[in-house]
Amino acid sequence: MSDNIHFDEIISRYRSDPYDYVDMYAMHTGKIRFLVEEGDEVEGPSGEWKHIAGNKLYEITRERNTKEITSLTNGTILSLRKELDGKFVEADEKLLTIRHPLKKKEIIESILQEVLFVFHAPERARYYFAMDIQSRIEQKGARSVMVHPGDEVLTMSLMKRDTPVFYEGEEGIIHSVYFKPGESVDQGAPLIGICAKDKLPLIQKIITRVKAEWE
């Protein structure tokens, strides 16, 4: 990632396809009824606190209990599995894809995730920064905090039990934070992005170039 050729290839890839593709799966077993059509535009949550739910995507019924599933992002409906409409499906069956147009900030973060060392959630749970880390972030900001392998950086809250999470990865500063403390995070989702000191000039180059070249 240190040479311009690789960097230009990444920039070109996002220029040719500036989208994120969000796959939606059945949350549990049940009978599916779609509430959207292929090509429909949908919106995600809105309002000051994101308290207004996004557009309805589908209903799933199990044992006469029906739940409406709404969109968590804006975009266009693709790959709608119409053959499953009115059918019983298993949990985790892929139902549709939402093509989400990336904003400039999202493009920067997506590219950075290819450069930073990204530390992922070991389990689906709620996460908080460890008290020492949180104190340092509040005093000087996340990008002033250096972490080392073996450091206790996070607390995982699961089933009313708090478990320390120790960092495993390369030494560096906390450059990006991908979660909101106290909110549920899926297993495997990114939590923090760590930047080694020698990569800081490259990070700044990415941010500057994307800001200059994207509308």
C-alpha angles and dihedrals in degrees: 000000000000097000128076095235093064091042092051090050091055092048090049091051092056091044092055095043112019094174141103116219112217114194117207120209134190107270091214140344116298149103114302129218116179119221096189137055132224109280096022117143114231135187129217128223116316141184131079092293096027086251095139109085121234125247117304113257106178146336123236121196126197124168090349090304111123125195127189115218117208133199119267093197142029123254147088126311112243135171094018109187095223091167087070095055108122091006132117112251135188123243114278094022108151110246108171146336129236116210104213118197108229119233120219092261091050092049090052091050092046092052091045090054086063091054104035125070101252118208111207133207110266092207140006102273145111115283135204132176114257110262094252092049092045091051092052092047091052091050102044110000132261094281091062092059117096117199130195133196109280095026117136100238105156144029118221115209112200129158091351091304124115118213126184115240116211121209118247115186144063121328116260149107126298099255101165134024115202101182138061113232111254097017120115114260125197120239110269095019116134116263106175137358116220122205121202112224093245091057096056094094090052091049091053090047091054093049094046095047097047092047090051098045105039124076 
